[in-house]
Structures are given as structure tokens and as C-alpha cells.
Amino acid sequence: MQITVNDQPHELPEACTVTDLLTRLQVPGTRVAVEVNRQLVRRAEHPTAQLRPGDRIEVVTLVGGG
């Protein structure tokens, strides 16, 4: 299926979750915020949040510092 991640097209297998996407992108599940179609997906929901063709996903990594 075709989705868009941070304005870049990506091809994923069907039945992919937010956790599956983060694994494919090699992004650790901690210190990350994910929006699907402008709706924040809580970290506890990442394993069950199913992605659908045409979804627009924003993945933002959180960086600490001073």
C-alpha cells in the first residue's frame, strides 16, 4: 500500500501498524511522536493502530538538550 511519511511516499505491505512502520524506518518507539492524518497516535496505541492506503503520517523524533 502507498502512504506518505513526512511528505515522502512509502510503499508498505498491507496490515501494517504504526509500530511496523517505525521498525521499517529504524526509528525507536521511544522519544517519538506520530500523527496519522493529523491525529496524534498515543504510544500505547502504536502496536494496534492500523495504517491504510493513502494515510499521511508525520513522525517527529524528540531530542533533549540545553
N, C-alpha and C positions, 0 to 999 in steps of 0.2 A: 504494500500500500504506500501511497505517496503522502508525506506530511511535510511541514515546514518547521524547521528548528532554527530560531534566531535568524530568520529571514533567509535561510539556506534550505533548498529542497533535500529531502532524505527519503530513501526507499527502505521500508521496514516490512518484515513478514506480518501476516495477519495475526490477530490476537496478541498484540504487543502491549505491555503495560508501561507506565512511566518508569518503573524500576528497570525493565528490559531496555528501554531507551537509554537511560543513564549508564547502564552497563556497556551498551554498544558504543556510547560516546566516551567511555572511560572517564566518567565523572563520578566521583564518590558521592554517595547519597547523603552525606552529612555536609553541612555548610553550603547548601544549595537551595534555591527557591525555584519552583516550577509552576508556570502558568500554562493552562491549556485553554485556548480560545478566550483568553483574558480572565480566566477564573483560576485563582490560586488553588493548587492541589496540595493539601497538607501532607507532610512526610509520612504519616501513618497510613495514608491512602495510596501512596506510590505503588505498592505491590498489587493493588486491586483496580487502580484507575486505568481502564482500557482506552487505548488510543484508537481513533477511527480515521479512515482516509479523509484527507483534506484538513485535518487538525493543524492549528497553528500553535506551536509550543515556544515558549520563552524559557530558557534555562539561564539562571543567574547564579554564579558562584559568589559566596560571601567570603570576603577577605578581611581579617582583623589586622590591626596595626595602629600606629600612632602618628 
